[in-house]
Amino acid sequence: MVTPVNPQPLDRTSPPRRTASELPDGVRVRVLHAVYGDPRAAAELTARLTDRESAGLDPLPTGPAELAPELLRAHRAEIRALPDGTRLLLLLAAADQYPVATHAFLRAVAAARLDTRPLEAAETAGIAHAGAGGVVFRDAWTRIAAYEAGSPSDRREVHRLLARVLNGDGETPRRSWHRAAGALGPSGRLVAELGAAAGEARSTGRLTLARALLERAAALSPDPATQSRLLTRAATDAWQAGDADRARRLAARGSADDALTGLFALRAENATEAFDALLGAVSGSERAIRRRADEVRGRNGSAGAHSEEPYEDTGPTVLLARATEAAIYTGDLRRCRDAARVAEGMGVVPPGTLGGLAAAFEGRYEQARDQLEAAAGRCAPGDEPTLLVHAGIAALMLGDHTRAATATHRAAASARARGVTAIAVQALEFRAYADFWTGRPHAGAAIATDALRQAYATGQDNGACHLRAALAMFAAVTGDGDTCRERAAAARTYALGRGLGLPAALAQWALAFLDLTEGRFAGAAARLRALAGFGPGHGHRAIRHLATPHYVEAAVRTGDTRVARAAHADYDRWARAVGSPDDLALSARCRALLAPGAEAPDHYREALALHAHGTRDYERARTELLFGSALRRLRRRTEARDRLHSALEAFECFGAPHCADRARAELRALGVPATPSRPDDPTGRLTAQQLIIARMAADGATNREIAARLALSPRTIDHHLRGVFTRLDIRSRIELVRLLGDGGDT
């Protein structure tokens, strides 16, 4: 059931004064997005937010008059000061662009034989000017003001004119929009036309247009039940298009919908409430499909009838996939068995990830492998985006990171082609795992940082939390301890409040990995032991499993191997079941660590032979480091030197200075000089995060601007820049610009 977002009337007359810097990251990004990036409108909206809106508990306003009324009033006054002919042309241009772009201005001008010379007055006033495709407004708020300044009758007239000239192929949805905007009152025929037009717009990836058509259809419908149903479907389109605030407000006005309620809970609210809602939606989906089919047949019996296209994303298979995601994100994998039973009872073939997780949870590893293989194999370009995301998840579980990267890339591409921005962000969350394992921390961090901004902009704060945890892991890999701790703390705090076991566990693993690579073995072992004891909403069995090789390493270093041997036994059983060269290599490395000294080299050699057939290059380098260290202790100097040099070269390539330092320390212990890291490149002294920040600062960005882009605090940016200046032996930003310009930015 969808909870009303604002059960009490809002009083915005005397709101508490606040600034954008006081808002949570997700709310701040959405505020800027809602006001088209205008700082004046952002300041006005921020000051007017209620406490619940500013905390992200209620959606932001969506109407221009609610967002920035003072700014809009000032712009309208400018428009009204222009001559009548100028205002008419601006109204026509604005109606062609707002709230959806229809690209018909020039045709409308020609059809009505309008004189465009009055636009010169707008250009003189700096409000708008003529461009190759029509009118270019000074900014988005000026365009909105030009439309809002028109009288209702004038608006209807320009919409009707635009509708008359939209007769080309594929222009039916835009023509229907203008016909509806020009209507005087309710019309059942127009409602049916708009529903069909929304289906056509959706099928071509224009979800914002589909949402606008359905919202207008609801306004024109004389039937309350139809209004409610249309608003719910408009909410679904708004969410998928990335307009979360509008989606939540539309949903509150529409009919109860378990699929939408579950989706909101999964991606933006308390994830523990998502599974039951989505499973309820699965049970109701077949009934809904049959009912829609009956409605379509009934309407098709009437002359001139139109109907909406059925929603692809509310079918049983996609809903089961989302219920599986709820189990994955919360870490409550036992719920996969519940979903599998529902699917079996309905005669629906569930996604392979669902059956695979259920089987893995029960220890049926061979059966889990077969189901996950089937899911990972369904990743053809252009397939349904949600199922492509699941192909990526399945490939990750199988240890096939090349296939995981391919599936998640295709999921994002398919989502963008269909206009489903929300799923494109989700695909990038799981792409991060493949980038981490394959030794691409810099590229992976860049992709994840961009995805983090997209997650916040589209209202997917739970996905943003997952990405923060992934960025904490990238920071751990590159030795950026401050960023790792800040990201991990923020991710865990949010995750524990929303029942998100996956990002909570990933953040805990990142902190443990940082401890491990910096030589704090007792701390790493303690964190990973705690992870093993966390239940759903706090930990995650899959993350615990993936972290097993690191736990074994930390436990061996602290002399506590009893639990480590049991954990390795289960890890080895899974590795043998799935046959992943990387998993088998890490299992062999665990055996080397747990074996007596003289027996270890053979296990390390087995591990490296298996790594040669895998893709986890970063872990291969760590295996060589551990092997070289073991050989040094066994006084096998020549082979130890070769292994350590190979590891050092790899760590320098990956941009992992702390691991490179460990390799150098081992080489020094051998009495062998370590080759310095690219002496001609000063940026080689910086961590990945420091290099990103240094380049932004050299480009002229302020600390606050850098913090906003990277979703870090200004204090952390200041700390990083001090570290940059120290490592580069410089004292000012001017020197930084000169240094990077002289070759540091290669």
Order of alpha helices (4+ residues) and beta strands (2+ residues): alpha-alpha-alpha-alpha-alpha-alpha-alpha-alpha-beta-beta-alpha-alpha-alpha-alpha-alpha-alpha-alpha-alpha-alpha-alpha-alpha-alpha-alpha-alpha-alpha-alpha-alpha-alpha-alpha-alpha-alpha-alpha-alpha-alpha-alpha-alpha-alpha-alpha-alpha-alpha-alpha-alpha-alpha
